[in-house]
Amino acid sequence: MVVPLSAIPPSRDGFYAINNQFLANGPKGFQELKTLENEDMFIRVDFPGVPEDAMKVVVDDTKKAVTVFALAPKEHKHDSSPRNYIYTTGLVCKCCEISAVAAHMSDGVLRLLLSKTQIATQRPPFLGVPDSDSEQVVVKDHSWTDSHKVTYGTDPHDPVLTGRVLQPHPWVKQGSLMSYESKQLQNGCLYVRVDMPGVPKERFTVSVKSGMVMVTGDAPAVSHDSGGRFYSGEVAMLSNPIDIPIRQIKIISKNGVIRLIIPPA
């Protein structure tokens, strides 16, 4: 028999990142927003399971907002369901409009670059979807006479993103909200789905030690990411504390998600 593992905080402080129980190092949070030197806005949003061609970016008629629709299909018959994501971001001012959008999806992560055009005499801020990791700062612009507050980005190392309670994915509108899913199969095997957004399929590793099945994933920094991310965690326990050959575990990795079918010991 193979037993799934419940989400138990690894320390008194809780999980390193409440958005993903397996994230061990690197930027935390479901999203990261950053204003670049040219005043474009860079946005990184985790959409685990979404292929490169399964998302659509729509600019609102007002040119003030951008909405992303993304679909993570049911890749395996044991997945509980597909997952649909909807994410919106945009400008908070009345003086500018979005002039260009560049989008790139890879390994279950969407990266957006938003450019703006000024249509009045005040520089605008960008607004990300409200999140626990947003912050307010005051920026002095020497080309304009006044200072103003800008929701300019997020702090991917904010302590509030560490805790004992895992958070559901805020932009999943249909399907599983959590990064871990398991199913006991009739033949005694255990099916496990683990989200590790940003990890290319060749950078997952699976190991078994003393009956514990562990998965790690290395997600490199891409584009304007503030850093790479490293994932690690035990995903299942064999009924006997023995090691089984990795070749006996069926491994499917794609789009920032790894799926395992683990045979009984």
C-alpha positions as CSV (number, residue, x, y, z in Angstrom):
1,M,0.0,0.0,0.0
2,V,1.1,3.6,-0.7
3,V,-0.1,6.4,1.6
4,P,-0.5,10.0,0.5
5,L,1.0,12.6,2.8
6,S,-1.0,15.5,4.3
7,A,0.2,19.0,4.3
8,I,2.0,19.3,7.6
9,P,4.1,22.4,8.3
10,P,7.8,21.5,8.4
11,S,8.6,23.8,11.3
12,R,6.9,26.0,14.0
13,D,7.0,28.9,11.5
14,G,5.0,26.9,9.1
15,F,5.5,26.6,5.3
16,Y,8.2,28.6,3.6
17,A,5.6,29.7,1.1
18,I,1.8,29.5,1.8
19,N,1.2,29.5,-2.0
20,N,2.9,26.1,-2.4
21,Q,3.9,23.6,0.3
22,F,6.8,22.3,-1.8
23,L,8.5,25.6,-2.4
24,A,11.7,25.6,-0.4
25,N,13.6,28.6,-1.7
26,G,13.2,31.6,-4.0
27,P,10.4,34.1,-4.6
28,K,7.1,33.4,-2.9
29,G,3.6,34.2,-3.9
30,F,1.2,33.2,-6.7
31,Q,2.3,36.4,-8.6
32,E,5.2,38.8,-8.8
33,L,4.8,42.4,-10.1
34,K,7.7,44.7,-10.8
35,T,8.0,48.1,-12.5
36,L,11.0,48.1,-14.8
37,E,13.3,51.0,-15.5
38,N,11.5,51.9,-18.7
39,E,8.2,52.0,-16.6
40,D,6.8,48.9,-18.2
41,M,5.2,46.5,-15.8
42,F,6.5,43.0,-15.5
43,I,4.1,40.4,-14.1
44,R,4.8,36.7,-13.3
45,V,1.7,34.6,-12.6
46,D,1.7,30.9,-11.7
47,F,-0.7,28.9,-13.9
48,P,0.5,25.3,-13.3
49,G,-0.7,22.8,-15.9
50,V,-1.4,25.4,-18.7
51,P,0.3,24.6,-22.0
52,E,1.9,27.4,-24.1
53,D,-1.0,27.6,-26.5
54,A,-3.8,27.4,-24.0
55,M,-4.2,31.0,-22.8
56,K,-5.7,34.1,-24.2
57,V,-4.9,37.7,-23.3
58,V,-7.6,40.3,-23.8
59,V,-7.2,44.1,-23.4
60,D,-10.3,45.9,-22.2
61,D,-12.0,48.3,-24.6
62,T,-11.0,51.1,-22.2
63,K,-7.4,50.1,-22.6
64,K,-7.2,50.2,-18.8
65,A,-7.2,46.5,-18.0
66,V,-5.9,43.2,-19.2
67,T,-7.6,39.8,-18.5
68,V,-6.0,36.4,-19.0
69,F,-8.0,33.3,-19.6
70,A,-6.0,30.0,-19.3
71,L,-6.9,26.3,-19.3
72,A,-5.0,23.5,-17.7
73,P,-6.5,20.4,-19.4
74,K,-7.1,17.1,-17.7
75,E,-3.8,15.5,-18.7
76,H,-4.4,12.2,-17.0
77,K,-7.5,10.2,-16.5
78,H,-7.0,10.3,-12.7
79,D,-6.9,14.1,-12.5
80,S,-10.0,15.2,-10.7
81,S,-10.8,17.8,-13.4
82,P,-9.3,20.4,-15.7
83,R,-8.5,23.8,-14.2
84,N,-9.7,27.2,-15.6
85,Y,-7.8,30.3,-14.6
86,I,-8.9,34.0,-14.9
87,Y,-6.6,36.8,-14.0
88,T,-7.0,40.6,-14.4
89,T,-4.6,43.5,-13.9
90,G,-4.4,47.0,-15.2
91,L,-4.0,50.8,-14.6
92,V,-5.5,52.6,-11.6
93,C,-5.2,56.1,-13.1
94,K,-7.3,58.1,-15.6
95,C,-4.4,59.6,-17.5
96,C,-2.9,56.7,-19.4
97,E,-3.9,53.6,-21.4
98,I,-2.2,50.3,-22.1
99,S,-0.4,50.5,-25.4
100,A,1.2,47.1,-25.7
101,V,1.1,43.7,-24.1
102,A,3.7,40.9,-24.5
103,A,2.8,37.5,-23.1
104,H,4.8,34.3,-22.7
105,M,3.7,31.0,-21.1
106,S,6.3,28.3,-20.3
107,D,6.4,25.5,-17.7
108,G,3.1,26.6,-16.1
109,V,4.1,30.3,-15.6
110,L,2.8,33.3,-17.5
111,R,5.0,36.3,-17.8
112,L,3.5,39.6,-19.0
113,L,5.0,42.9,-20.1
114,L,2.6,45.8,-20.1
115,S,3.5,49.1,-21.7
116,K,1.5,52.3,-21.3
117,T,0.9,55.6,-23.1
118,Q,0.4,58.8,-21.3
119,I,-2.7,60.7,-22.3
120,A,-2.6,63.4,-19.6
121,T,-0.2,65.2,-17.3
122,Q,0.2,62.7,-14.5
123,R,2.2,59.5,-14.4
124,P,0.0,56.5,-13.7
125,P,0.6,53.5,-11.5
126,F,-0.2,50.0,-12.4
127,L,-2.5,47.9,-10.3
128,G,-2.1,44.1,-9.8
129,V,-5.0,42.0,-8.6
130,P,-5.2,42.6,-4.8
131,D,-3.0,40.1,-3.1
132,S,-1.5,39.7,0.4
133,D,1.9,40.5,-0.9
134,S,1.2,44.0,-2.5
135,E,2.6,47.1,-1.0
136,Q,2.3,50.9,-1.3
137,V,5.3,53.2,-1.9
138,V,5.8,56.8,-2.7
139,V,7.9,57.6,-5.8
140,K,9.3,61.0,-6.5
141,D,9.3,61.8,-10.2
142,H,11.6,64.8,-11.0
143,S,10.0,65.3,-14.4
144,W,6.6,66.0,-12.7
145,T,5.8,68.4,-9.9
146,D,4.0,66.1,-7.5
147,S,4.7,62.9,-5.8
148,H,2.0,60.2,-5.8
149,K,1.5,56.7,-4.5
150,V,2.1,53.8,-6.8
151,T,1.2,50.2,-6.3
152,Y,4.4,49.4,-8.1
153,G,4.9,45.8,-7.3
154,T,5.1,43.0,-4.8
155,D,7.7,41.8,-2.3
156,P,8.4,38.1,-3.2
157,H,10.2,37.6,0.2
158,D,7.5,39.2,2.4
159,P,7.3,37.4,5.7
160,V,3.5,37.3,5.5
161,L,3.9,34.8,2.6
162,T,5.2,32.3,5.2
163,G,2.7,30.6,7.5
164,R,1.0,27.5,8.8
165,V,-2.1,27.7,6.5
166,L,-1.8,27.0,2.8
167,Q,-3.7,29.4,0.5
168,P,-5.9,28.2,-2.4
169,H,-4.9,29.5,-5.8
170,P,-6.9,32.8,-6.1
171,W,-7.3,32.7,-9.9
172,V,-8.6,29.1,-10.3
173,K,-12.3,29.5,-11.3
174,Q,-12.9,25.8,-11.9
175,G,-10.9,22.8,-10.7
176,S,-8.5,22.0,-7.9
177,L,-7.3,25.0,-5.9
178,M,-4.3,23.3,-4.3
179,S,-0.9,22.3,-5.4
180,Y,-1.2,18.6,-4.3
181,E,-3.7,16.0,-5.3
182,S,-3.7,12.2,-4.7
183,K,-6.0,9.3,-5.5
184,Q,-5.8,5.7,-4.3
185,L,-6.3,3.4,-7.3
186,Q,-8.0,0.0,-7.2
187,N,-4.8,-1.9,-8.1
188,G,-3.1,-0.6,-5.0
189,C,-1.1,2.2,-6.7
190,L,-1.2,5.8,-5.6
191,Y,-1.7,8.6,-8.1
192,V,-0.2,11.9,-7.2
193,R,-0.2,15.3,-8.9
194,V,2.2,17.9,-7.6
195,D,2.4,21.5,-8.9
196,M,5.9,23.0,-9.2
197,P,5.3,26.0,-11.6
198,G,8.4,27.2,-13.5
199,V,10.2,23.8,-13.4
200,P,11.1,22.5,-16.9
201,K,10.3,18.8,-17.4
202,E,14.0,17.8,-17.4
203,R,14.6,19.5,-14.0
204,F,12.3,17.3,-11.9
205,T,13.9,14.5,-9.8
206,V,12.1,11.7,-8.0
207,S,13.8,9.6,-5.3
208,V,12.8,7.0,-2.7
209,K,14.5,6.7,0.6
210,S,13.3,4.5,3.5
211,G,9.9,4.2,1.9
212,M,9.4,8.0,1.4
213,V,8.9,9.2,-2.1
214,M,10.4,12.7,-2.7
215,V,10.1,15.1,-5.6
216,T,12.4,18.1,-6.2
217,G,12.2,20.7,-8.9
218,D,14.5,23.5,-10.0
219,A,12.8,26.5,-11.7
220,P,15.4,28.9,-13.2
221,A,14.8,32.6,-13.3
222,V,13.3,33.7,-16.6
223,S,13.0,37.2,-18.0
224,H,12.6,39.7,-15.2
225,D,11.9,37.1,-12.4
226,S,13.5,38.3,-9.1
227,G,15.1,34.8,-8.8
228,G,14.9,31.1,-9.4
229,R,12.8,28.8,-7.3
230,F,13.6,25.4,-5.8
231,Y,10.9,22.9,-4.8
232,S,11.3,19.9,-2.6
233,G,9.0,17.6,-0.6
234,E,7.8,14.2,0.3
235,V,4.7,13.2,-1.6
236,A,4.0,9.7,-0.6
237,M,5.0,6.9,1.9
238,L,5.2,3.2,1.2
239,S,3.7,0.9,3.7
240,N,7.1,-0.7,4.2
241,P,10.3,1.4,4.8
242,I,12.0,0.1,1.7
243,D,13.5,1.6,-1.4
244,I,11.9,0.7,-4.7
245,P,13.6,1.2,-8.1
246,I,12.6,4.6,-9.6
247,R,11.8,2.8,-12.9
248,Q,8.8,1.2,-11.2
249,I,7.3,4.7,-10.7
250,K,5.5,6.1,-13.7
251,I,6.5,9.7,-14.0
252,I,4.8,12.3,-16.2
253,S,6.1,15.9,-16.1
254,K,4.9,18.8,-18.2
255,N,3.8,22.4,-17.9
256,G,5.1,22.8,-14.3
257,V,3.3,19.8,-13.0
258,I,4.6,16.3,-12.2
259,R,2.4,13.3,-11.9
260,L,3.4,10.0,-10.4
261,I,1.8,6.5,-10.3
262,I,3.5,4.8,-7.4
263,P,3.2,1.0,-7.1
264,P,2.6,-0.6,-3.7
265,A,5.7,-1.9,-1.9
